Amino acid sequence: MQYISSSNFAKFLENLKNDYIVYIPVKKNDQYFYEKYIDFADDIVIGEVRAFEPLKSFFFRAREIVAENFKSDIPQKIQKPYCIVGVKACDLKGLQIQDYVFENHDYQDPFYIDMRKNNLIISADCTSTIDTCFCLALNVKPYPLENFDINLSVVGEDFVVEVGSQKGKILIEKYSSLFEEVKEEFISQRDKQRKKVIKRVEENIKQNDIPHQDSFKNIIERGYESNIWADEANNCVECGACNTICPTCHCFLLYDQKSENKMARLRIWDSCMIKDFAQVAGGANPRPELWMRLRNRFEKKFDFFPKVADIYACTGCGRCISACPAKIDIRKVLKRLVYDV
Amino acid sequence: MMYKIKNPYRPIRAEITEVISETPTIKTIRIVPEEPITFETGQFIELTIPGIGEAPFTPSSRPTMKDIMEITIMNVGKVTEKVHELKNGDIVGVRGPFGKGYPMDRFKGKEILVVGGGCGFAPIRSLMYELFDRSGEFKKLFFRGGCKTPQELLYRSEMDDWAKRKDLDIKLTVDKGDSEWKENVGVVTTILDGVEMDYESGIAIVCGPPIMMKFSTKKLIEMGFKEENIYLSMEKNMSCGIGKCGHCRIGTYYVCKDGPVFTYDKIKKFSNIWD
């Protein structure tokens, strides 16, 4: 393991700017947003908690042109790959789901693969929690263990550095003068910090009585006909915020530009909570009622993904809880499914 | 910049060379794609109307015709409404083929009953030509087709030709006849009885509106067909065609890549498959 001072880390980022478009979390009021890195400004926050926006936005873009005028080339392309700094463990799990969908699911998606292939992920430990954090229930620790190139653990002003990939290793070797061997005391400081955050997430889980994913097996099948769905969907306004903010949601709409002399096809994020999501042209709709669509959302995350990919498509990031204007709470729905059916 | 992976969202340009009015609400378009598109019968394509959008259709033409494709389309939505305005020389786009069609190899040496309803005649037409081309491979071939009225019966003149074939036993029905209709009157399940084949080992293929597929499947099971021998062509909101956009999922399947043809045993446990 390595160690880097914050001033050297600023130099490191400066160098990365040559090969990457670097994004880093910046604190605004009580939220964190990825912003393009210019210099090591005071509002940059490497630790603390996940950013407001899900990590998928960088690779599976909210709106992009995917075909133009029958031409076989790809319409848009960024100049350099992304380097995303300060990614939290929950979002790394989200990326795992996106990777499964777009890279390994029988067919490959050239747009996602292109955005993803040369990127650099510099993740970071959570050093605090918000009250909607429940990652541990989904077997995600509040610090990254895999799927990163380099991980940072904030200790005081500086960082303990862990390498997670060959790409990360090469970079640290390339800029070896900026890094030093980590002292034992910083590792124990890191471990103490990690334990403290785990304890806080555990308190969240205990307070809200959130079941662990070990008890999720067959909850959808078991609760399929229960009245939980209608009950929970009662206040839903069909805004789709839970879908767009979710790091694992991947559904999209192919949408053609309304111009008859120019064929341009866009894809935009879509929401399975919207009424016409599964409706066919003749009008038939397998999920005409809102509660059916809420059930479907949970079925996708807690039944489909574990069956096809052996993973629950939830990261415990809690974004959907904060985003929902109707206060539909995924923790409560899971609790009811596990304990009340 | 070119990608190593083909862009799956890009339609191939195709020209309309013929538009045939089949019924007041159904037209067949014949298209010539710039690059030849080969498909297996039962697979589907996405048809783009530039500036409007795209929609999924199973071609109604013989799969062995490499350079042209025929698609039979009912006017029901925003894309199909525009399709009905198309004329010779107009440009459309085609993506695909997608999904899994009928597993012809599994039909070898079997007795086959094909049941079609209404607009479901379109994919069935493609399948029937494939079956005719391989005629010697199967023991017996039955076709039972139904639609609402004689005016809505698709491919009328082809049906007359089919009726003359020695390798096919064909029977048609309409829900409501007229003075010229000489054949059966009633829903399609009423002409399934008396099909002279061994139901236990036979293959049944059903394509039509959801309600027709639902009751035909029920009837076929009552007759003794095995669930794993009943082939259904599912109609869901297929969009991307490659199992990513999420719109056509039923249970653990995406209809676009795992279907659209499924045997009944694979999908019966999922809710709302007929809606």
Interface residues (C-beta under 8 A of the other chain):
Chain A: V66 A67 F70 K71 S72 D73 I74 K77 V101 F102 H105 D106 Y107 Q108 D109 P110 I113 D114 Y224 H250 C251 F252 L253 L254 Y255 D256 Q257 K258 S259 E260 N261 K262 M263 R265 R267 D270 C272 F277 A278 Q279 V280 A281 G282 G283 A284 N285 P286 R287 P288 M292 K300 F304 K307 V308
Chain B: M1 M2 Y3 K4 I5 K6 N7 P8 Y9 R10 P11 I12 R13 E34 T48 P50 G51 I52 G53 E54 A55 M74 V76 G77 K78 V79 T80 G93 P210 E235 K236 N237 S239 C240 I242 G243 K244 C245 G246 H247 C248 R249 I250 G251 T252 K257 S271 N272 I273 D275
